[in-house]
Amino acid sequence: MALIRLEESPRAPRSGFALFALGFRPFYLLASVFAALSVPLWALQFSGLLGHAYLAGPLWHAHEMLFGFTLAVIVGFLFTAGHNWTQLPTPSGWLLAALALLWVAGRVLVLTPFAVAAAVVNVVFPLAAAGALAVPFIRARNQRNYFFIGLLLLLAVAAGAIHLGQLGLVDATVLPGTQLALDVVLFILVVMGGRVIPMFTNNGVPGTQAARRPHLEKLALGSVLALGAVDLMGLSGWPAAAVAVLAGLAHAGRLALWQPWRTRRVPLVWVLHAAYAWIPVHLLLRAGAELGWVMPSLAVHALAVGAVGGLVIGMMTRTARGHTGRPLRADRYEVACYVAVLLAALVRVGLPLLNPAWTVPAVQASATLWSLGFGLYAVRYWPVLSRPRLDGRPG
């Protein structure tokens, strides 16, 4: 029991079921369990030790990392943040449970022969999430965050493009759904990173003066949008490389203004900086891949494992603690989660970059570390996510 018990006050509620009280609860738990199980299965498949799944090997892996793991965390975060932004209800209770069940159905159906059902469910889920988020946003006239509704709709379009291509109804090269989804996820990361990392840094590390410069902010966000436009136009080579380099330098400069070197004693903050550092790495590797200097998969995994994985594990611990009435302080188990996930990125990208012959053992080692990090989170946070808040407040 010592492994899974976080700080509890003598008055803490020790009974009751609160898994569907607010969006982060079921989706963080489902995402962490899925992350712990799906990547090792892919590593076995990649190594030739397991037969291919429904979506033809690498496509299944890409689809499930984007529309399984990552989308679950995005939806859980937006439902929770949306409640705070609007002071209006976001899905809870039976509606939240139904959305979680819809997500689970999508994970199961892609492993079956029922291709049309899998396609429909995986397109409907982001559409349903967008609709559920639109209700409080529009009622509160929260125009600043309307674009999140649009991004969820774009993810539905990306999922549709993937499945239409897989069903042979369109040319998959004309509608590059995977790249569109990656571009949308990257934009979500840079928007939310810019909003919360400087704030968390200044609040959590005394004496730090993490800053934002308006011109640099516009360049950082605009260059990512420009890269997405380049991808939609099907451009490659030097044009894409030039935009990626500009974006990479802008985000490196953005991170430097946040003073990451001052955060080393506060794990709940340094994990966000370490994860965000993978964004300029991803962009520079993307430029190298466009010029044929490195394997494209290295750029993809710098984003997917380093940036997405690191920011997700950092935000899932912080928001789960904050929204369940616990101290905003990471303990040794949470630090172990951070280290495991960030090492998974370093191994997955660094070893093949040094020597392509090390790719298979790098995938296996990275999958083990990733599974360890998110598996530990799932075990440790199950009682946290499924029980009422310690302070008795709703949510």
Secondary structure, 3 states (H helix, E strand, C coil): CCCCCCCCCCCCCCCCCCCCCCCHHHHHHHHHHHHHHHHHHHHHHHCCCCCCCCCCCHHHHHHHHHHHHHHHHHHHHHHHHHHHHHCCCCCCHHHHHHHHHHHHHHHHHCCCCCHHHHHHHHHHHHHHHHHHHHHHHHHCCCHHHHHHHHHHHHHHHHHHHHHHHHCCCCCCCCCCHHHHHHHHHHHHHHHHHHHHHHHHHHHHCCCCCCCCCHHHHHHHHHHHHHHHHHHHCCCCCHHHHHHHHHHHHHHHHHHHHCCHHHHCCCHHHHHHHHHHCHHHHHHHHHHHHHCCCCCHHHHHHHHHHHHHHHHHHHHHHHHHHHCCCCCCCCCHHHHHHHHHHHHHHHHHHHHHHHCHHHHHHHHHHHHHHHHHHHHHHHHHHHHHHHCCCCCCCCC
